[in-house]
Amino acid sequence: MNRKYFKLLIIITTMLLATSTTSAYTEFSKENKIDSKILGLWSQSKKSFEYSIKTLKNSPLELYFIGSESFNILNYSFQKKDSFLIEELLQLYLKTIPYIKKEKNYVIYELNENEEKSKIVLNKPIYIWSYKNGDEEVIASSQFLFVISFAVYKISLIPNEQRSKTMNEFIRRFSPILLSHYKRWVLGVKENGKEIKLGSFSRRGWGCKDKEDNYIYARTLNKMITELDNNSYHGASYCNVIADPSLLTIAGLGYYLAGEKNQEKSTNKTIEELNSFFIKSIKILSKKFKKSTIKDLNNRPIDILTFQEGAWYGHPNYEYSDYNGLSFPKEKDKKSSYFIGRDVSHGSRLLYLLEMLVATKDKFNIEFPTSNDMEMFTNSFYYRVFNQDLKRPLFKNYLNGSNGWFRVNYDSRKGYGYAPYQIGSLGALLGGYPRLAKYNNELEKVFITLFKKFNSIKKEDREFINKFYAKSIWMEGKEREVYHFYTKDIDIKTSIFLINFYSSLL
């Protein structure tokens, strides 16, 4: 064959393959009017978010749920260029601003020996959502600001003349809030002109010991990530994890900085320092991803990419991660793999991070992740988490493929926990994993099958969904039905579940 025509054939084949991996959801979405279903679910879901915002007067905790339960919808709205939903969401987020405080008083951990926390007076005021005693809820704020940073980044891609008034107001009002948070979390704060390199980040594990600290390991994120790279921690394996607040902050910071670059704003010392930290943190994080090979059901080798497997071994949340029994665990049932992975629900923060890097890495001259890395990460989810049953699709609880219980008797709640397939199946649909189908079109079939079952009138389909998806948690020693998918009037909680699942079919 002529080399010219052979090359042309390769190009055409590549285009067809690319089309096949990106269009299945699109065609299916049109046929099943998923866009209309999402709009139909929005008004009910919006009520929940508006209620959560009102609670910020007394507690910043609801920022966590506002962020985590709206991100898929926000992502969908920008991808679809749905101006109505974009405006609705941006206006919703703007309603959180009246509850933020501008404070010079700041609560900081381990500033003084034998004192858990101290209140200091800063040189300049900071923006903070806090409890009445001044404490910050970093996991909640970092989750919410990740979503805000994503929105700022997406708006920055839109030419100025095409932006709405709401978009311009959003960037104007949230940009200083983002900078205030990321500056203090990453770099620290100043009191009387003196830099304080302690902050709000820690190993998040109990029982961790080293020569310097005995209590909570309060750090700026910059110091914590640097120490982690130097392997300065020891003790329990979970003393060395990169936990959720860190992942959310780094992912949000990436979007924020990329948005600044897109708007061609003049840099200053703080932005340059944050940029340097971000590049350093990604180099360190990328080392924590590990490539390996597994076998599929037909004994064929499959390359996968994993993150910090084994790091959570011994943590109380994971003590029953290899107990697969259907009855509520007893003390004698404690069993955990040395190679335990993150639970699928909280593991979605890895997806946030990777998607951010795919979108922005060219802005920072970063190579990770490659398209091959993303395919391997998706392979790990498809071959180890998905149960390989297309007729009855379920997802194991842990990213390493373990399917034991999660968070048994969590936070002193006796009889509380997630049974096999519960936190995994919940996390798979709510955590944005359907978006990974662009890297493995077999995954599209899985989520399309589930969509059909959620909308089926067949008795066997409804029984399956009610058994494994509606009943998604144990409380007081009994399995509880949390969602009601087949009632005439869908409740708010079920609306949020469905809109998150449907808006991930991109």
Secondary structure as a PSIPRED ss2 file (coil, helix, strand):
# PSIPRED VFORMAT (PSIPRED V4.0)

   1 M C   1.000  0.000  0.000
   2 N C   1.000  0.000  0.000
   3 R H   0.000  1.000  0.000
   4 K H   0.000  1.000  0.000
   5 Y H   0.000  1.000  0.000
   6 F H   0.000  1.000  0.000
   7 K H   0.000  1.000  0.000
   8 L H   0.000  1.000  0.000
   9 L H   0.000  1.000  0.000
  10 I H   0.000  1.000  0.000
  11 I H   0.000  1.000  0.000
  12 I H   0.000  1.000  0.000
  13 T H   0.000  1.000  0.000
  14 T H   0.000  1.000  0.000
  15 M H   0.000  1.000  0.000
  16 L H   0.000  1.000  0.000
  17 L H   0.000  1.000  0.000
  18 A H   0.000  1.000  0.000
  19 T H   0.000  1.000  0.000
  20 S H   0.000  1.000  0.000
  21 T H   0.000  1.000  0.000
  22 T H   0.000  1.000  0.000
  23 S H   0.000  1.000  0.000
  24 A H   0.000  1.000  0.000
  25 Y H   0.000  1.000  0.000
  26 T H   0.000  1.000  0.000
  27 E H   0.000  1.000  0.000
  28 F H   0.000  1.000  0.000
  29 S H   0.000  1.000  0.000
  30 K H   0.000  1.000  0.000
  31 E H   0.000  1.000  0.000
  32 N H   0.000  1.000  0.000
  33 K C   1.000  0.000  0.000
  34 I H   0.000  1.000  0.000
  35 D H   0.000  1.000  0.000
  36 S H   0.000  1.000  0.000
  37 K H   0.000  1.000  0.000
  38 I H   0.000  1.000  0.000
  39 L H   0.000  1.000  0.000
  40 G H   0.000  1.000  0.000
  41 L H   0.000  1.000  0.000
  42 W H   0.000  1.000  0.000
  43 S H   0.000  1.000  0.000
  44 Q H   0.000  1.000  0.000
  45 S H   0.000  1.000  0.000
  46 K H   0.000  1.000  0.000
  47 K H   0.000  1.000  0.000
  48 S H   0.000  1.000  0.000
  49 F H   0.000  1.000  0.000
  50 E H   0.000  1.000  0.000
  51 Y H   0.000  1.000  0.000
  52 S H   0.000  1.000  0.000
  53 I H   0.000  1.000  0.000
  54 K H   0.000  1.000  0.000
  55 T H   0.000  1.000  0.000
  56 L H   0.000  1.000  0.000
  57 K H   0.000  1.000  0.000
  58 N C   1.000  0.000  0.000
  59 S C   1.000  0.000  0.000
  60 P C   1.000  0.000  0.000
  61 L C   1.000  0.000  0.000
  62 E H   0.000  1.000  0.000
  63 L H   0.000  1.000  0.000
  64 Y H   0.000  1.000  0.000
  65 F H   0.000  1.000  0.000
  66 I H   0.000  1.000  0.000
  67 G H   0.000  1.000  0.000
  68 S H   0.000  1.000  0.000
  69 E C   1.000  0.000  0.000
  70 S C   1.000  0.000  0.000
  71 F H   0.000  1.000  0.000
  72 N H   0.000  1.000  0.000
  73 I H   0.000  1.000  0.000
  74 L H   0.000  1.000  0.000
  75 N H   0.000  1.000  0.000
  76 Y H   0.000  1.000  0.000
  77 S H   0.000  1.000  0.000
  78 F H   0.000  1.000  0.000
  79 Q H   0.000  1.000  0.000
  80 K C   1.000  0.000  0.000
  81 K C   1.000  0.000  0.000
  82 D C   1.000  0.000  0.000
  83 S H   0.000  1.000  0.000
  84 F H   0.000  1.000  0.000
  85 L H   0.000  1.000  0.000
  86 I H   0.000  1.000  0.000
  87 E H   0.000  1.000  0.000
  88 E H   0.000  1.000  0.000
  89 L H   0.000  1.000  0.000
  90 L H   0.000  1.000  0.000
  91 Q H   0.000  1.000  0.000
  92 L H   0.000  1.000  0.000
  93 Y H   0.000  1.000  0.000
  94 L H   0.000  1.000  0.000
  95 K C   1.000  0.000  0.000
  96 T C   1.000  0.000  0.000
  97 I H   0.000  1.000  0.000
  98 P H   0.000  1.000  0.000
  99 Y H   0.000  1.000  0.000
 100 I C   1.000  0.000  0.000
 101 K E   0.000  0.000  1.000
 102 K E   0.000  0.000  1.000
 103 E E   0.000  0.000  1.000
 104 K E   0.000  0.000  1.000
 105 N E   0.000  0.000  1.000
 106 Y E   0.000  0.000  1.000
 107 V E   0.000  0.000  1.000
 108 I E   0.000  0.000  1.000
 109 Y E   0.000  0.000  1.000
 110 E C   1.000  0.000  0.000
 111 L C   1.000  0.000  0.000
 112 N C   1.000  0.000  0.000
 113 E C   1.000  0.000  0.000
 114 N C   1.000  0.000  0.000
 115 E C   1.000  0.000  0.000
 116 E C   1.000  0.000  0.000
 117 K E   0.000  0.000  1.000
 118 S E   0.000  0.000  1.000
 119 K E   0.000  0.000  1.000
 120 I E   0.000  0.000  1.000
 121 V E   0.000  0.000  1.000
 122 L E   0.000  0.000  1.000
 123 N E   0.000  0.000  1.000
 124 K E   0.000  0.000  1.000
 125 P E   0.000  0.000  1.000
 126 I E   0.000  0.000  1.000
 127 Y E   0.000  0.000  1.000
 128 I E   0.000  0.000  1.000
 129 W C   1.000  0.000  0.000
 130 S E   0.000  0.000  1.000
 131 Y C   1.000  0.000  0.000
 132 K C   1.000  0.000  0.000
 133 N C   1.000  0.000  0.000
 134 G C   1.000  0.000  0.000
 135 D C   1.000  0.000  0.000
 136 E E   0.000  0.000  1.000
 137 E C   1.000  0.000  0.000
 138 V H   0.000  1.000  0.000
 139 I H   0.000  1.000  0.000
 140 A H   0.000  1.000  0.000
 141 S H   0.000  1.000  0.000
 142 S H   0.000  1.000  0.000
 143 Q H   0.000  1.000  0.000
 144 F H   0.000  1.000  0.000
 145 L H   0.000  1.000  0.000
 146 F H   0.000  1.000  0.000
 147 V H   0.000  1.000  0.000
 148 I H   0.000  1.000  0.000
 149 S H   0.000  1.000  0.000
 150 F H   0.000  1.000  0.000
 151 A H   0.000  1.000  0.000
 152 V H   0.000  1.000  0.000
 153 Y H   0.000  1.000  0.000
 154 K H   0.000  1.000  0.000
 155 I H   0.000  1.000  0.000
 156 S H   0.000  1.000  0.000
 157 L C   1.000  0.000  0.000
 158 I C   1.000  0.000  0.000
 159 P C   1.000  0.000  0.000
 160 N H   0.000  1.000  0.000
 161 E H   0.000  1.000  0.000
 162 Q H   0.000  1.000  0.000
 163 R C   1.000  0.000  0.000
 164 S C   1.000  0.000  0.000
 165 K H   0.000  1.000  0.000
 166 T H   0.000  1.000  0.000
 167 M H   0.000  1.000  0.000
 168 N H   0.000  1.000  0.000
 169 E H   0.000  1.000  0.000
 170 F H   0.000  1.000  0.000
 171 I H   0.000  1.000  0.000
 172 R H   0.000  1.000  0.000
 173 R H   0.000  1.000  0.000
 174 F H   0.000  1.000  0.000
 175 S H   0.000  1.000  0.000
 176 P H   0.000  1.000  0.000
 177 I H   0.000  1.000  0.000
 178 L H   0.000  1.000  0.000
 179 L H   0.000  1.000  0.000
 180 S H   0.000  1.000  0.000
 181 H H   0.000  1.000  0.000
 182 Y H   0.000  1.000  0.000
 183 K H   0.000  1.000  0.000
 184 R H   0.000  1.000  0.000
 185 W H   0.000  1.000  0.000
 186 V H   0.000  1.000  0.000
 187 L C   1.000  0.000  0.000
 188 G C   1.000  0.000  0.000
 189 V E   0.000  0.000  1.000
 190 K E   0.000  0.000  1.000
 191 E E   0.000  0.000  1.000
 192 N C   1.000  0.000  0.000
 193 G C   1.000  0.000  0.000
 194 K E   0.000  0.000  1.000
 195 E E   0.000  0.000  1.000
 196 I E   0.000  0.000  1.000
 197 K C   1.000  0.000  0.000
 198 L C   1.000  0.000  0.000
 199 G C   1.000  0.000  0.000
 200 S C   1.000  0.000  0.000
 201 F E   0.000  0.000  1.000
 202 S C   1.000  0.000  0.000
 203 R C   1.000  0.000  0.000
 204 R C   1.000  0.000  0.000
 205 G C   1.000  0.000  0.000
 206 W C   1.000  0.000  0.000
 207 G C   1.000  0.000  0.000
 208 C C   1.000  0.000  0.000
 209 K C   1.000  0.000  0.000
 210 D C   1.000  0.000  0.000
 211 K C   1.000  0.000  0.000
 212 E C   1.000  0.000  0.000
 213 D C   1.000  0.000  0.000
 214 N C   1.000  0.000  0.000
 215 Y C   1.000  0.000  0.000
 216 I C   1.000  0.000  0.000
 217 Y C   1.000  0.000  0.000
 218 A C   1.000  0.000  0.000
 219 R E   0.000  0.000  1.000
 220 T C   1.000  0.000  0.000
 221 L H   0.000  1.000  0.000
 222 N H   0.000  1.000  0.000
 223 K H   0.000  1.000  0.000
 224 M H   0.000  1.000  0.000
 225 I H   0.000  1.000  0.000
 226 T H   0.000  1.000  0.000
 227 E H   0.000  1.000  0.000
 228 L H   0.000  1.000  0.000
 229 D H   0.000  1.000  0.000
 230 N C   1.000  0.000  0.000
 231 N C   1.000  0.000  0.000
 232 S C   1.000  0.000  0.000
 233 Y C   1.000  0.000  0.000
 234 H C   1.000  0.000  0.000
 235 G C   1.000  0.000  0.000
 236 A C   1.000  0.000  0.000
 237 S H   0.000  1.000  0.000
 238 Y H   0.000  1.000  0.000
 239 C H   0.000  1.000  0.000
 240 N H   0.000  1.000  0.000
 241 V C   1.000  0.000  0.000
 242 I C   1.000  0.000  0.000
 243 A C   1.000  0.000  0.000
 244 D H   0.000  1.000  0.000
 245 P H   0.000  1.000  0.000
 246 S H   0.000  1.000  0.000
 247 L H   0.000  1.000  0.000
 248 L H   0.000  1.000  0.000
 249 T H   0.000  1.000  0.000
 250 I H   0.000  1.000  0.000
 251 A H   0.000  1.000  0.000
 252 G H   0.000  1.000  0.000
 253 L H   0.000  1.000  0.000
 254 G H   0.000  1.000  0.000
 255 Y H   0.000  1.000  0.000
 256 Y H   0.000  1.000  0.000
 257 L H   0.000  1.000  0.000
 258 A H   0.000  1.000  0.000
 259 G H   0.000  1.000  0.000
 260 E H   0.000  1.000  0.000
 261 K H   0.000  1.000  0.000
 262 N H   0.000  1.000  0.000
 263 Q C   1.000  0.000  0.000
 264 E C   1.000  0.000  0.000
 265 K C   1.000  0.000  0.000
 266 S C   1.000  0.000  0.000
 267 T C   1.000  0.000  0.000
 268 N C   1.000  0.000  0.000
 269 K H   0.000  1.000  0.000
 270 T H   0.000  1.000  0.000
 271 I H   0.000  1.000  0.000
 272 E H   0.000  1.000  0.000
 273 E H   0.000  1.000  0.000
 274 L H   0.000  1.000  0.000
 275 N H   0.000  1.000  0.000
 276 S H   0.000  1.000  0.000
 277 F H   0.000  1.000  0.000
 278 F H   0.000  1.000  0.000
 279 I H   0.000  1.000  0.000
 280 K H   0.000  1.000  0.000
 281 S H   0.000  1.000  0.000
 282 I H   0.000  1.000  0.000
 283 K H   0.000  1.000  0.000
 284 I H   0.000  1.000  0.000
 285 L H   0.000  1.000  0.000
 286 S H   0.000  1.000  0.000
 287 K H   0.000  1.000  0.000
 288 K C   1.000  0.000  0.000
 289 F E   0.000  0.000  1.000
 290 K E   0.000  0.000  1.000
 291 K E   0.000  0.000  1.000
 292 S E   0.000  0.000  1.000
 293 T E   0.000  0.000  1.000
 294 I E   0.000  0.000  1.000
 295 K E   0.000  0.000  1.000
 296 D C   1.000  0.000  0.000
 297 L C   1.000  0.000  0.000
 298 N C   1.000  0.000  0.000
 299 N C   1.000  0.000  0.000
 300 R C   1.000  0.000  0.000
 301 P E   0.000  0.000  1.000
 302 I E   0.000  0.000  1.000
 303 D E   0.000  0.000  1.000
 304 I E   0.000  0.000  1.000
 305 L E   0.000  0.000  1.000
 306 T E   0.000  0.000  1.000
 307 F E   0.000  0.000  1.000
 308 Q C   1.000  0.000  0.000
 309 E C   1.000  0.000  0.000
 310 G C   1.000  0.000  0.000
 311 A C   1.000  0.000  0.000
 312 W C   1.000  0.000  0.000
 313 Y C   1.000  0.000  0.000
 314 G C   1.000  0.000  0.000
 315 H C   1.000  0.000  0.000
 316 P H   0.000  1.000  0.000
 317 N H   0.000  1.000  0.000
 318 Y H   0.000  1.000  0.000
 319 E C   1.000  0.000  0.000
 320 Y C   1.000  0.000  0.000
 321 S C   1.000  0.000  0.000
 322 D C   1.000  0.000  0.000
 323 Y C   1.000  0.000  0.000
 324 N C   1.000  0.000  0.000
 325 G C   1.000  0.000  0.000
 326 L C   1.000  0.000  0.000
 327 S C   1.000  0.000  0.000
 328 F C   1.000  0.000  0.000
 329 P C   1.000  0.000  0.000
 330 K C   1.000  0.000  0.000
 331 E H   0.000  1.000  0.000
 332 K H   0.000  1.000  0.000
 333 D H   0.000  1.000  0.000
 334 K C   1.000  0.000  0.000
 335 K C   1.000  0.000  0.000
 336 S C   1.000  0.000  0.000
 337 S C   1.000  0.000  0.000
 338 Y C   1.000  0.000  0.000
 339 F C   1.000  0.000  0.000
 340 I C   1.000  0.000  0.000
 341 G C   1.000  0.000  0.000
 342 R C   1.000  0.000  0.000
 343 D E   0.000  0.000  1.000
 344 V C   1.000  0.000  0.000
 345 S C   1.000  0.000  0.000
 346 H C   1.000  0.000  0.000
 347 G C   1.000  0.000  0.000
 348 S H   0.000  1.000  0.000
 349 R H   0.000  1.000  0.000
 350 L H   0.000  1.000  0.000
 351 L H   0.000  1.000  0.000
 352 Y H   0.000  1.000  0.000
 353 L H   0.000  1.000  0.000
 354 L H   0.000  1.000  0.000
 355 E H   0.000  1.000  0.000
 356 M H   0.000  1.000  0.000
 357 L H   0.000  1.000  0.000
 358 V H   0.000  1.000  0.000
 359 A H   0.000  1.000  0.000
 360 T H   0.000  1.000  0.000
 361 K H   0.000  1.000  0.000
 362 D H   0.000  1.000  0.000
 363 K H   0.000  1.000  0.000
 364 F H   0.000  1.000  0.000
 365 N C   1.000  0.000  0.000
 366 I C   1.000  0.000  0.000
 367 E C   1.000  0.000  0.000
 368 F C   1.000  0.000  0.000
 369 P C   1.000  0.000  0.000
 370 T C   1.000  0.000  0.000
 371 S H   0.000  1.000  0.000
 372 N H   0.000  1.000  0.000
 373 D H   0.000  1.000  0.000
 374 M H   0.000  1.000  0.000
 375 E H   0.000  1.000  0.000
 376 M H   0.000  1.000  0.000
 377 F H   0.000  1.000  0.000
 378 T H   0.000  1.000  0.000
 379 N H   0.000  1.000  0.000
 380 S H   0.000  1.000  0.000
 381 F H   0.000  1.000  0.000
 382 Y H   0.000  1.000  0.000
 383 Y H   0.000  1.000  0.000
 384 R H   0.000  1.000  0.000
 385 V H   0.000  1.000  0.000
 386 F E   0.000  0.000  1.000
 387 N C   1.000  0.000  0.000
 388 Q C   1.000  0.000  0.000
 389 D C   1.000  0.000  0.000
 390 L C   1.000  0.000  0.000
 391 K C   1.000  0.000  0.000
 392 R C   1.000  0.000  0.000
 393 P C   1.000  0.000  0.000
 394 L C   1.000  0.000  0.000
 395 F E   0.000  0.000  1.000
 396 K C   1.000  0.000  0.000
 397 N C   1.000  0.000  0.000
 398 Y E   0.000  0.000  1.000
 399 L C   1.000  0.000  0.000
 400 N C   1.000  0.000  0.000
 401 G C   1.000  0.000  0.000
 402 S C   1.000  0.000  0.000
 403 N C   1.000  0.000  0.000
 404 G C   1.000  0.000  0.000
 405 W C   1.000  0.000  0.000
 406 F E   0.000  0.000  1.000
 407 R C   1.000  0.000  0.000
 408 V C   1.000  0.000  0.000
 409 N C   1.000  0.000  0.000
 410 Y H   0.000  1.000  0.000
 411 D H   0.000  1.000  0.000
 412 S H   0.000  1.000  0.000
 413 R C   1.000  0.000  0.000
 414 K C   1.000  0.000  0.000
 415 G C   1.000  0.000  0.000
 416 Y C   1.000  0.000  0.000
 417 G E   0.000  0.000  1.000
 418 Y E   0.000  0.000  1.000
 419 A C   1.000  0.000  0.000
 420 P C   1.000  0.000  0.000
 421 Y C   1.000  0.000  0.000
 422 Q H   0.000  1.000  0.000
 423 I H   0.000  1.000  0.000
 424 G H   0.000  1.000  0.000
 425 S H   0.000  1.000  0.000
 426 L H   0.000  1.000  0.000
 427 G H   0.000  1.000  0.000
 428 A H   0.000  1.000  0.000
 429 L H   0.000  1.000  0.000
 430 L H   0.000  1.000  0.000
 431 G C   1.000  0.000  0.000
 432 G C   1.000  0.000  0.000
 433 Y H   0.000  1.000  0.000
 434 P H   0.000  1.000  0.000
 435 R H   0.000  1.000  0.000
 436 L H   0.000  1.000  0.000
 437 A H   0.000  1.000  0.000
 438 K H   0.000  1.000  0.000
 439 Y H   0.000  1.000  0.000
 440 N C   1.000  0.000  0.000
 441 N H   0.000  1.000  0.000
 442 E H   0.000  1.000  0.000
 443 L H   0.000  1.000  0.000
 444 E H   0.000  1.000  0.000
 445 K H   0.000  1.000  0.000
 446 V H   0.000  1.000  0.000
 447 F H   0.000  1.000  0.000
 448 I H   0.000  1.000  0.000
 449 T H   0.000  1.000  0.000
 450 L H   0.000  1.000  0.000
 451 F H   0.000  1.000  0.000
 452 K H   0.000  1.000  0.000
 453 K H   0.000  1.000  0.000
 454 F H   0.000  1.000  0.000
 455 N C   1.000  0.000  0.000
 456 S C   1.000  0.000  0.000
 457 I C   1.000  0.000  0.000
 458 K C   1.000  0.000  0.000
 459 K H   0.000  1.000  0.000
 460 E H   0.000  1.000  0.000
 461 D H   0.000  1.000  0.000
 462 R H   0.000  1.000  0.000
 463 E H   0.000  1.000  0.000
 464 F H   0.000  1.000  0.000
 465 I H   0.000  1.000  0.000
 466 N H   0.000  1.000  0.000
 467 K H   0.000  1.000  0.000
 468 F H   0.000  1.000  0.000
 469 Y H   0.000  1.000  0.000
 470 A H   0.000  1.000  0.000
 471 K E   0.000  0.000  1.000
 472 S E   0.000  0.000  1.000
 473 I E   0.000  0.000  1.000
 474 W E   0.000  0.000  1.000
 475 M E   0.000  0.000  1.000
 476 E C   1.000  0.000  0.000
 477 G C   1.000  0.000  0.000
 478 K E   0.000  0.000  1.000
 479 E E   0.000  0.000  1.000
 480 R E   0.000  0.000  1.000
 481 E E   0.000  0.000  1.000
 482 V C   1.000  0.000  0.000
 483 Y C   1.000  0.000  0.000
 484 H C   1.000  0.000  0.000
 485 F C   1.000  0.000  0.000
 486 Y C   1.000  0.000  0.000
 487 T C   1.000  0.000  0.000
 488 K C   1.000  0.000  0.000
 489 D C   1.000  0.000  0.000
 490 I C   1.000  0.000  0.000
 491 D C   1.000  0.000  0.000
 492 I H   0.000  1.000  0.000
 493 K H   0.000  1.000  0.000
 494 T H   0.000  1.000  0.000
 495 S H   0.000  1.000  0.000
 496 I H   0.000  1.000  0.000
 497 F H   0.000  1.000  0.000
 498 L H   0.000  1.000  0.000
 499 I H   0.000  1.000  0.000
 500 N H   0.000  1.000  0.000
 501 F H   0.000  1.000  0.000
 502 Y H   0.000  1.000  0.000
 503 S C   1.000  0.000  0.000
 504 S C   1.000  0.000  0.000
 505 L C   1.000  0.000  0.000
 506 L C   1.000  0.000  0.000
